[in-house]
């Protein structure tokens, strides 16, 4: 590999490119596009570029709603849910968040809602979007190892996200998407009512604790979380998002220290 190619690859990795199109290089300038009535692609036939959108019944929340109206519609639906099952059903029928249109599946939660420990991440990635399970890709594998290191697993935790649909291209969720999903997240936390809430990464921390500082400044201590659905405060810990640790492994030492704090809290 010459230096120009090596520099290009390093730049792509730094920019967050984590999906290869094909293992065999292809010169796309030599390929003549073919137009037909079928959904075709010039990419490798083994790879599905677009998946059909799921057939979901709408609940008077069309995608053209303004951000304020979408958030209000989400709040009204969340207000009327008295169980996790009702909340999940309302969320799957909710069409007020535009990124649902480009996502394959709604990714709600995984694990044991009676466990007493709830984790909230950022948004589904490619694997999560395909399988409909939060943290089932590379970052999920690391999260499982992190939990196991302090005696936890998915039978002893409950895992969800701040956003329930994959943002296009795995980009970071924007403020509108976060605000639209927030009523569901808040009601979700209240229905689970965990002993400990663990926020993974900056998106969840900013959305729920309303703190604009970085995780590196906020980590290492516990916070009290509250929202309009709760009758009491919930102790809350912050740790780096596993996907960040995959990109920046030097921070795993700090993550381990935070996990030990969590373990000490749960044991006492």
ZANU-928734 format. One record per residue (C-alpha): residue in three letters; x, y, z. Coordinates in steps of 0.25 Angstrom, whole numbers, plus 5000, padded with zeros to 4 digits. Layout:
BEGIN
ALAXYZ/...
This chain:
BEGIN
UNK500050005000/UNK500650134996/UNK500650255005/UNK499550324998/UNK498650205000/UNK499050185014/UNK498750335018/UNK497350325011/UNK497050195019/UNK497450265032/UNK496650385029/UNK495450295026/UNK495550225039/UNK495750355047/UNK494450405040/UNK493650285045/UNK493650195032/UNK493350055038/UNK492649985027/UNK493349925015/UNK492549915002/UNK493349794996/UNK494549714999/UNK494949724984/UNK495349864978/UNK494349914967/UNK494550024957/UNK493250084957/UNK493550174945/UNK493650054936/UNK492250004939/UNK491050054931/UNK489850074939/UNK488649984935/UNK487250044938/UNK486149954939/UNK484849944947/UNK485449864958/UNK486249914970/UNK487649894965/UNK489049934969/UNK490349944963/UNK490949894976/UNK491249744980/UNK489949664979/UNK490249594992/UNK490049724999/UNK488649795002/UNK488849945001/UNK487349975004/UNK486349895012/UNK484849905010/UNK484249995021/UNK483349915031/UNK481849915029/UNK481449995042/UNK480150055045/UNK480150205048/UNK479550275059/UNK479250415053/UNK480650455054/UNK481150475039/UNK482550505036/UNK482250645031/UNK481950695045/UNK482750805051/UNK483850775061/UNK482950835072/UNK481750765068/UNK482450635067/UNK482950645081/UNK481550685086/UNK480950555079/UNK482050475085/UNK481750535099/UNK480350505098/UNK480550355094/UNK481550335105/UNK480550405115/UNK479550295112/UNK480450175114/UNK480350095127/UNK481249985123/UNK482549955116/UNK481749875106/UNK480849985103/UNK481950085101/UNK482649995091/UNK481449975083/UNK481150125083/UNK482650145079/UNK482550045068/UNK481250115062/UNK481850255064/UNK482250325051/UNK482650455056/UNK484150435055/UNK484650455040/UNK485850355042/UNK484850245044/UNK484550255029/UNK486050215025/UNK486150105036/UNK485949965035/UNK485449935049/UNK484950005062/UNK486049965072/UNK485349975086/UNK486049895097/UNK486749765101/UNK487049695114/UNK486249685127/UNK485349805131/UNK485249755146/UNK486749745147/UNK486949885154/UNK488049935145/UNK487650015132/UNK488650055122/UNK488250165111/UNK489150185099/UNK489150275087/UNK488450205075/UNK488450075067/UNK489550045057/UNK489549955045/UNK489449825052/UNK488449875062/UNK487549925050/UNK487649795043/UNK487349705056/UNK486449805064/UNK487249785076/UNK488049895083/UNK489549875085/UNK489749745076/UNK490849795067/UNK492349815071/UNK492049925081/UNK491049825087/UNK492049715088/UNK492949815096/UNK491849855105/UNK491549705108/UNK493049695112/UNK492949815121/UNK491749775128/UNK492249635130/UNK493549695136/UNK492649735148/UNK491749615149/UNK490649665140/UNK490049615127/UNK488749635119/UNK487949555129/UNK488349655140/UNK488249785132/UNK487249855123/UNK487749925111/UNK487150035102/UNK487550155094/UNK487250305093/UNK486750285079/UNK486050165074/UNK486350175059/UNK487650175052/UNK488050305047/UNK488450305032/UNK489950265031/UNK490150245046/UNK490250395048/UNK489950455061/UNK488550485065/UNK488150635063/UNK487450715073/UNK486050695067/UNK486150545067/UNK486550545081/UNK485450635085/UNK484450555078/UNK484850425084/UNK485050485098/UNK483650465104/UNK483750315100/UNK485150305107/UNK484650375120/UNK483350295121/UNK484250165118/UNK485150195130/UNK483950225139/UNK483250095135/UNK484550015138/UNK484850095150/UNK486250045152/UNK487150055164/UNK488250105155/UNK488250175142/UNK489550165134/UNK489650265122/UNK490650225111/UNK491250335104/UNK491050485102/UNK489650485094/UNK488950405105/UNK489650495116/UNK489250625109/UNK487850585106/UNK487450525120/UNK488350605130/UNK488350735122/UNK489850755123/UNK490650805112/UNK492050765118/UNK492750645112/UNK492750505118/UNK494250525122/UNK493850645131/UNK492550585136/UNK492950435139/UNK493450375152/UNK492250415160/UNK490750385162/UNK489650485158/UNK488150485162/UNK487250475150/UNK485850525150/UNK484650545140/UNK483250575140/UNK482850435141/UNK483650395153/UNK483250405168/UNK484650395173/UNK486050415168/UNK486850305161/UNK488350295164/UNK489150315151/UNK490550275146/UNK491250315133/UNK492250235125/UNK492850255111/UNK492050195100/UNK492650055095/UNK492750105081/UNK493650225086/UNK494450125093/UNK494650045081/UNK495250165074/UNK495950215086/UNK496450095094/UNK497350185103/UNK496050225110/UNK495750075114/UNK496550105127/UNK495650215131/UNK494450125127/UNK494950015136/UNK494950115148/UNK493550155145/UNK493150005144/UNK493749985158/UNK492950105164/UNK491650045158/UNK492049905164/UNK492249965178/UNK490950035177/UNK490149915173/UNK490849835184/UNK490549935195/
